[in-house]
């Protein structure tokens, strides 16, 4: 396993729509393991493949609190089948938008279908933080960021800040391979 560099706003890669995974195999499982290691290192509770520059429909989530046994979830080709009419608000952050947090309102529960690590189709009825995290990460797969759910004024301020920060930091080296 290895820790991968995170794609940071305003990199346009974050706006790409990810392609469906065609086959669940050892290479995909290794990528999921690398994503989990990257997420734990950050530290975070969710990570979409696009956030490490892989535009495929793969995400990982682990809501275990510090000191608890890790409880990793791997979602391949996740799709939301149903959202509740009831809403909930959580303070969200994002590994690709470091040190910025905002209240985001989303459906309080969702039902989703996905493939697990072995390629077996699964369904999950997610509520609370899991529902929020799943929606946040699926948004990434569709090129949507959590700041797209806040006011235009706040979003514009965040974008200005991250464009300035991007100008001030050296460009990452991108290896083709």
Buried (B, 14 or more C-beta within 10 A) or exposed (E): EEBBEBBBBBBEBBBBEBEEBEEBEEEBBEBBBBBBBBBBEBEBBBBBBBBBBBBBBBBBBBBEEEEEEEEBBBBBBBEBEEBBEEEBEBEBBBBBBEEBEBEBEBBBBBBBBBBEBEEEEBEBEBBEBBBBBBBBBBBBBEBBBBBEBBEEEEBEBBBEBBEEEEEEEEEEEEEEE
